[in-house]
Amino acid sequence: MKILARFPIATVALFIVTVPMVAQVAAQGASKAADTGWRVRWEPQQLVNGSPVLFRVIAPAGVTALRGNWADRAFSFRFDRACNCWYAIGGVDLNALPGKYPLRLQVGSKETESPAFTFNVTVVKKRYPTTVLSVAPGFVKPPEEVEPRIEQEQALKRRLFAQISPETLWVGRFASPVTTAVSGGFGAARTYNGVKKSQHEGLDYHAAVGTTVSASNAGTVILARPLYYEGNCVVIDHGDGLLTFYMHFSEIKVKEGDRVSRGQVLGLSGGTGRVTGPHLHFAVRWQGLYLDPATLIALDPPSQ
């Protein structure tokens, strides 16, 4: 959905905490307890509602598996030899209140987990703007004859998005799906034809009809079909509950079940679905939470 305001791509930094054994550590600084070999870093340094977060953990020798729990969601860490660290991506709910949120780390598999190491991470409030848009009336109050289709599509999306693949497929940095400029930012409250409907759960890019759209990272295509609101839409599962969405295509060039690599062509941009004009809507979702794609693109994970 086209927005006139321009939003800068977020910058990121690392924040480091030394974690004492079986203790909680505030996100404002390092613990003064004796060093046990545990260190935790995350980016961006200042977490806000709607932000993705990259966690890196340096663990004592002998740790062979590491799991985390953040925002009441479980996920797995991967090990990178180059940095000698464990890493994973999580996220902060767009509607999260400011405060301290616990990250729990558990050594071992689901069957052999140790007691958790817990520390608190501070989340601050970000205020997002309001945007007024004009679209065809049928996309604000759909005609009765299309309601069954919308209900079927909602059921399909609930089923697909609830499935969490245990295999993490993404590798290295996430890329912008197009080379054009951003036209609409994440998080803005959306008012369609005078009716407040939702917050904008993605980024909009200027993209004339026929612009090539590429996969932001490696994964599996779990949806590639026309939908009422999204238009011609592609969704990629990157594993561990991390999904990317590409909407309003004029043409889709992949099919459901395809394994794709970073930069692979997914289709051509267009103006299908609920739009004010041709553009690409790009969204990121982690275990049910929609996150700011600009921040995800700015993260710098290990490149293995």
Buried (B, 14 or more C-beta within 10 A) or exposed (E): BBBEEEBEBBEBEEBEBBBBEEEEBEBEEBBEEEEBEBBBBBBBEBBBBBBBBBBBBBBEEEBEBBBBBBBEBBBBBBBBEEBEBBBBBBBBBBEBEEEEBBBBBBBEEEEEBEEBBBBBBBBEEBEBEEBEBEBEEEBBEBEEEEEEEEEEBEEEBEEBBEEBBEEBBBBEBBBBBBEBEBBBBBBBBBBBBEEEBEBBBBBBBBBBBEBBBBBBBBBBBBBBBEBBBBBBBBBBBBBBBBBBBBBBBBBBBBEEEBEBEBEBEBBBBBBBBBBBEBBBBBBBBBBBBBBBBBBBBBBEBBEE
